[in-house]
Amino acid sequence: MNKIEIVPLGGIGEFGMNCMGIRYGDEMIVVDAGMGFPEETPYGVDISIPNFDFLEEYRDDLTAIILTHGHEDHIGALAYILKKYNLPVYGSRFTLALAEKRLEEFKMLDEVLLHRVKANDVINVGSFQIEFIHASHSLVECFSLAIKTPVGTIIHTGDYKIDDTPVIGAPYDLKTLGRYGDEGVLALLADSTNATVPGRTPSEQAVIPAFREIFEETTGRLFVATFSSSLHRLQIIFDIAHEYGRKVCVLGRSMQKNVEIAEEQGLLKIAYGLMISMGEARSLDDDEICYLVTGSQGENRAALWNMATSTYKGLEIDKSDTVVLSARIIPGNEKNISRLIGHLYKRGANIIEEKRRLVHVSGHASQEDIKIMVETARPKYLVPIHGEYRMLFRHKEYVKNHVAGYSDDNIVLIENGDMLELDEFSARVVEKHTLHKTFIDEESHDEIEYDVVRDRKKLAYGGAISLVVTIDKATHKIAGEPQITFQGVAGIDLSNGFAGDARLAISEAVSEMKREQIADKAVFKENLRIHLKRYVQKHIHTKPVIVTTVVEV
Ligand SMILES: [Zn+2]
């Protein structure tokens, strides 16, 4: 077969959970294994991962996992995929350091093979030759991938922005990308996260003036909350704090860990004596300290939330404190952030957020960056990835209207589970699969079955009715009255007699059943369930979960 198959398992038509299989002949590599943050959180699900069972069919073809960068939505599911398929993993030193931290939690570190690669390294994995192209993004040591196959070259951008002046590391390596453009690129799989945003994405350095102003004008304690992975931002805060004579105290587990790794690897440069412990910080005057904290998304267990609700040991937010939220709102976190801000206001703190000052810039390519990407790679086919369908669509529309040579014929929109077949003559979806995501319980790391979450949803919408029927074993006749209890079912109260009527209806139904319908317990239970379901729907028009139990005496 002289074609390439692209098989997205996640990240297309949704935010997060990025993962994609790329197959040639009987070989398949997997690019990224990210986690997602599903809408199902009210039903006790914290995270989701791609449905890796889908790869079972390709078990013998799988050769390697390639990581573009270390964000959770690209590496967060690594342990779960490795548990199923123990493949060698390739990534940058920093990406792998973050991945190792996760694998350690799963006690898997000794069992997996991690290969560190640098920008412009070229590796051979079977028929695939992969070059790692340095990409600029909100964290460091990120890659776009140039994947050469016998059919043609695929460029996978990973997450990127075209940052000419990043704080840490080099600008996006357009030169290497351009070299592939000259040689000929079959397909460009490109980040769509910011495809609805006009212009260029500002450089990571763009937040410096606002932070200087904030340090200049703040007289009390200063708290800066940001993503623990946003290393450019962390570097800026360390530098400006140093400049304005404030020490920095880092709080929150992920922030402390990331700062430690990044400093160890020489990525973050922290002046000697600048970083201090919480104990040391407490002995300083208010205008001598800057706390760098986790919790910009209003996460209930993070440092900032705890400080705002008096649950952080030894430190709480007070009036005369200034809190900077230096992050964007990740979709789905709006309510938590709003609650956090409420708590901070109650305590009298001064809050500075993205809407009021330029304290955050995006890590993703806006429309003009996308134009630069497409014009440099000049692919035969463009496939928008990473983003909700709206963003993929706008990515397509923008390129169609602003880059010569692109039309509906060579920009292909796909969704998770689509199998896109590519060669130099065509790009088309040949199969479509519905992929249910896999839900994970964050505490136990266990999978929560799809059916379980579906049942929880049903419970939340309709409540539950439990029915207990007692049967005389000898006569197969009902013994005593059926017991019916309701939980969270709308339309039921003690006065309207519904429970009594339902009991009567069930008793009648049982008395009309034949002996053999009752003798088989499973058939009997199901019959009872259906009777009660119909009765409930007819009289109170709801669909609660119905649990039936048969007791034999
Ligand atoms: Zn990212």
Boltz pocket constraint, residues with backbone or C-beta under 6 A from the ligand:
constraints:
  - pocket:
      binder: B
      contacts: [[A, 69], [A, 71], [A, 137], [A, 159]]
      max_distance: 6.0
